[in-house]
Amino acid sequence: MIDVSKKLLLIGFFIFFLILTLNNFYKITSGSYSSSNIEKLQNEISLLESSVEILDSENKVLEVEIASFSDKDEAIIGLARFQRGLIKKGEQLIEFK
């Protein structure tokens, strides 16, 4: 015959595993592991991957632009001309509309 303490221990283990099983069943059917939640996460991953691709292409364009400047002074002058419309002495600024 199994004594009372062993019976209580077995019942405790049974209840513990029953709770774990019910918890996992809930997660699979309507919780974080549900198919609708997984589908949402896959859509979000796709959006993030496309954003990464766009940023990678923008980075490549910027790397080419940086490489086009042969030295630091030329880069500063180029940015000042492009962004601020600055000109050198004796030059005329012509704007096209």
Summary of the structure (lengths in Angstrom):
residues: 97
radius of gyration: 33.0
end to end distance: 99.1
largest distance: 109.3
contacts: 169
relative contact order: 0.04
helix: 75%
strand: 0%
